[in-house]
Structures are given as C-alpha cells and as structure tokens.
Amino acid sequence: MDEQIINIAICDDEENMANLIFQKINSIIKNINKPIKLDKFTSSINLMKSLKKDFYDLIFLDIEMKPHSGIDIAKYINNNLKSTKIVFVTNHNEISHAMYRYSPIAFIRKNHLDEDLEENMDIIFGKLKIFYEYYTVIENKIPKRIQILDICYIKSSGNDIEIHMKNKTVINQRKTFKTILAELNNGVMVQINKGILINATHIHKMNEDNKLGMNNLFLKNGEEFYINKNYYNDVKKKFFEYDN
C-alpha cells in the first residue's frame, strides 16, 4: 500500500514572511522520511477557497491577516475540518487565551522563528503521525490493517484480546497482553490498569478523588474506566499531550 501524503499549508499575508516560513519548513521536512506536500498562501481569501475543496493535515496560520484572521480560519477549521491540525504563527511573545480555544498543536513566534521551529517540529510531527499509524489484526485468518486512531481501547482476559473500535465493533484476537503492550503501549495508547490499554485521543475527561483514592476516566463514547494509581501520572500526561 502506498504511503499517504501529508499535506501542509502555510498562510501569511506578508509575502516575505510567507516565503521565509516556507523555506524554513521545506528545509526541515527534507529530513523527514515521509511523503509531504507543502503549499504556500499569501492571501487568507485564497486559503479559505482552497479549504472548500482541498484537505490539509496541518496548517501554519498567521494570526493577524485580513480580511480573514488566523482566528477566523481556525474557527472554520474547528467547525468543519476536525482532522486538520493548526499551528499558530504570531508576532507576539504572549499567547492570548482565545487562541487556545482552537486547540493548536503549537505556537511559532516570528521573532524566534528558527528557535521555535527547531523546538516544535518534532512535537508537531509526533502528533501528526498518529493519523497514519496502523496495526495489523487477523480476522478470519486474513491479515487486516486498522487505523490505531480508530481504536478506543483494548481489553485483555487471559490470552483473549478485545479491540474496541470507534465504530463500536469489537475485534477479537488470541494474544497475550504482554504482546499487545510490546506492540502498542506507545504513541497514543497508554496502559491504565492490569489488562486495559486506552487510546488517549478518545479520553473525554479524567477525575481524581483524593478522599476515596479512586481515579477514573471517561471516554468520548461515555464509557468509564478505573485507573490504577500506579499508572495515573502516565495517563494524565498522555491525556494532556493529545487533548486537542
């Protein structure tokens, strides 16, 4: 199967800055072993037109543009293009609370362009790559690839493994939980107790009850799980890492 192309757009209505950001990012992605297509926009109007027909996995958005600001475009993306990730690019060192409402995966300051790109590109692509990670299961003796992002959680009972999917189907496998941990206990998957792995992108919220010493989490599908205290900090860290 051909590897899926990652589509990235840059939008800044200052042409010199758009060219500079394009050159910097283009230089970085040459060292990334992924097929990547990089587009540049110097008009927020043209970007909005493109968003009506083209899909981008990631968009570097200048905050201060006219007639559509970066916030305007981010609002449109949040409402219509849930899978598109945003990186805000700004002239300001201070980040306003309003920007966080649109769940950007990073902020890049123009006056610290090299520094911020260097610090953030690994994080950006680390979060982006989860959309292209697959896991192979066996159904009816035939190998089948499933997208890891579509796994809600994995439950173990002895050597019987249940993979609970986003579409509410369950895939049964004959494997030990130890094997599953070796294969999937990284990236977005995190262990919460002795026999359960949770996909952090499907966590809706976490509760910590200090009085009873009980920790639990709720998935976006409404299911609730107990978190063993030995795993709580790891789960919390993973939740905040992918809470966007």
C-alpha positions in Angstrom: 0.0 0.0 0.0 1.4 3.4 -0.9 2.2 5.7 2.0 -0.3 8.5 2.4 1.0 12.0 1.6 0.9 14.6 4.4 -0.5 17.9 3.1 0.8 21.0 4.8 -0.2 24.6 4.1 1.4 27.9 5.2 -0.6 31.1 5.2 0.8 34.6 5.9 -0.3 37.7 4.1 3.2 39.2 4.4 4.8 37.7 1.3 8.4 38.0 2.6 7.4 36.2 5.8 5.4 33.6 4.0 8.5 32.9 1.8 10.8 32.7 4.8 8.5 30.3 6.7 8.1 28.2 3.6 11.8 27.9 3.1 12.5 27.1 6.7 9.8 24.3 6.9 10.7 23.0 3.5 14.3 22.6 4.7 13.1 20.7 7.8 10.8 18.3 6.0 13.5 17.2 3.6 15.0 15.3 6.6 11.6 13.7 7.4 11.1 10.2 5.9 7.5 10.9 4.9 5.9 12.0 1.6 5.0 15.6 2.3 3.3 18.2 0.0 3.9 21.8 1.1 1.7 24.7 -0.2 2.1 28.4 0.5 -0.7 31.1 0.6 -0.2 34.8 0.9 -4.0 35.5 0.9 -6.4 34.4 3.6 -9.1 34.6 1.0 -7.3 32.1 -1.3 -6.7 29.7 1.7 -10.4 29.8 2.6 -11.3 29.0 -1.0 -8.8 26.1 -1.0 -10.2 24.7 2.2 -13.6 24.3 0.4 -12.1 21.7 -1.9 -8.6 20.6 -0.7 -7.7 18.8 2.5 -4.7 19.8 4.7 -3.4 17.7 7.6 -1.6 20.7 9.0 -1.8 24.5 8.5 0.6 27.1 9.8 -1.7 30.1 10.3 -0.6 33.7 10.8 -2.8 35.3 13.4 -3.0 38.8 12.0 -4.4 38.7 8.5 -7.1 40.4 6.6 -9.9 40.0 5.7 -9.8 36.6 7.4 -7.7 36.5 10.5 -5.9 33.3 11.7 -8.6 33.0 14.4 -11.4 33.3 11.8 -9.8 30.5 9.8 -9.2 28.4 12.9 -12.8 28.7 13.8 -13.9 27.5 10.4 -11.4 24.5 10.6 -12.7 23.6 14.1 -16.3 23.6 12.8 -15.8 21.9 9.5 -12.4 20.1 9.3 -11.9 18.3 12.5 -8.9 16.3 11.3 -6.9 19.4 10.3 -4.3 20.5 12.9 -3.3 24.1 13.4 0.0 25.8 14.3 -0.5 29.5 15.0 2.2 31.9 13.9 2.3 35.2 15.7 4.3 38.5 16.1 3.6 38.4 19.8 5.5 36.7 22.6 2.4 36.4 24.7 -0.3 34.0 23.7 -3.9 35.0 24.3 -6.4 32.7 25.9 -8.6 32.9 22.9 -6.0 31.1 20.7 -6.2 28.0 22.9 -9.9 27.6 22.2 -9.0 26.3 18.8 -6.7 23.6 20.1 -3.5 24.5 18.2 -0.7 21.8 18.5 2.0 24.5 18.7 2.8 28.2 18.6 5.5 29.7 16.5 6.8 33.3 17.2 8.1 35.1 14.1 10.8 36.9 16.1 12.0 33.4 17.3 11.3 31.6 14.1 14.4 29.3 14.0 14.3 28.5 17.7 10.5 27.8 17.8 10.6 25.7 14.6 13.5 23.6 15.9 11.8 23.1 19.3 8.4 22.3 17.9 8.7 20.4 14.7 9.4 17.0 16.4 6.3 17.6 18.6 4.2 18.7 15.6 5.1 15.7 13.5 4.8 13.4 16.5 1.2 14.4 17.0 0.5 14.4 13.2 1.9 10.9 12.6 -0.9 9.2 14.7 -3.2 9.8 11.7 -1.0 7.4 9.6 -0.2 4.6 12.1 -1.8 1.3 11.6 -2.0 -2.0 13.4 -2.4 -5.4 11.8 -5.0 -7.8 13.2 -6.1 -11.3 12.0 -9.8 -11.7 11.0 -11.0 -15.0 9.6 -7.3 -16.0 9.2 -6.7 -12.9 7.0 -4.4 -10.0 8.0 -6.2 -6.7 8.2 -4.8 -3.2 8.8 -6.8 -1.0 11.2 -6.0 2.7 12.0 -4.7 3.0 15.5 -6.6 6.3 15.9 -9.9 4.3 15.5 -9.1 2.1 18.4 -10.9 3.3 21.6 -9.4 0.7 24.0 -8.0 -2.8 24.2 -9.1 -5.2 27.0 -7.4 -8.4 28.0 -8.7 -11.6 29.6 -6.0 -14.2 29.6 -4.9 -14.8 26.0 -8.2 -13.3 24.7 -7.9 -9.8 23.5 -10.8 -7.5 22.7 -10.1 -4.5 20.5 -12.9 -2.0 20.9 -13.2 0.3 17.9 -14.6 3.8 17.5 -17.5 2.5 15.3 -18.5 0.2 18.3 -17.3 -3.0 16.7 -15.1 -5.4 18.6 -12.2 -7.3 17.1 -11.1 -10.5 19.0 -7.6 -11.7 18.9 -5.6 -14.6 20.5 -2.6 -12.8 22.1 -1.2 -12.2 25.5 -1.5 -8.8 27.0 2.3 -8.7 27.2 2.5 -9.0 23.4 -0.1 -6.2 23.0 1.9 -4.0 25.3 5.1 -4.6 23.3 3.2 -3.7 20.1 1.0 -0.8 21.1 2.0 0.7 24.5 3.4 3.8 22.9 2.2 6.7 20.9 -1.4 7.4 21.7 -2.0 4.1 23.6 -1.5 4.1 27.3 -2.0 1.4 30.0 -4.5 2.3 32.8 -4.6 -0.9 34.8 -3.6 -4.6 34.7 -5.4 -5.5 31.5 -6.6 -2.4 29.7 -4.9 0.0 27.1 -6.7 3.2 26.3 -6.4 5.5 23.3 -5.6 8.9 24.8 -7.2 10.7 21.9 -10.6 9.2 23.0 -10.4 10.4 26.6 -13.1 13.0 27.4 -12.0 13.8 30.9 -10.2 12.4 34.0 -11.2 12.6 37.6 -9.0 12.3 40.7 -10.8 11.6 44.0 -8.3 12.2 46.8 -10.8 11.3 49.5 -11.6 7.8 48.2 -8.3 7.3 46.4 -10.2 6.5 43.3 -9.1 7.7 39.9 -11.2 7.2 36.8 -11.6 8.5 33.2 -14.5 8.9 30.8 -14.2 8.2 27.1 -15.9 10.3 24.5 -18.3 7.4 23.9 -19.4 7.7 27.5 -17.7 4.6 28.9 -16.0 4.9 32.2 -12.7 3.2 33.4 -10.9 2.9 36.7 -7.2 4.0 36.6 -4.8 2.1 38.8 -2.8 4.7 40.9 0.5 3.3 39.6 -0.5 4.4 36.1 -2.3 7.6 36.9 0.5 10.1 36.2 1.4 8.4 32.9 -2.3 8.5 31.8 -2.6 12.1 32.8 0.5 13.1 30.9 -0.7 11.3 27.8 -4.2 12.8 28.1 -2.8 16.4 28.1 -0.4 15.6 25.3 -3.2 14.6 23.0 -6.1 16.7 24.3 -6.7 18.8 21.2 
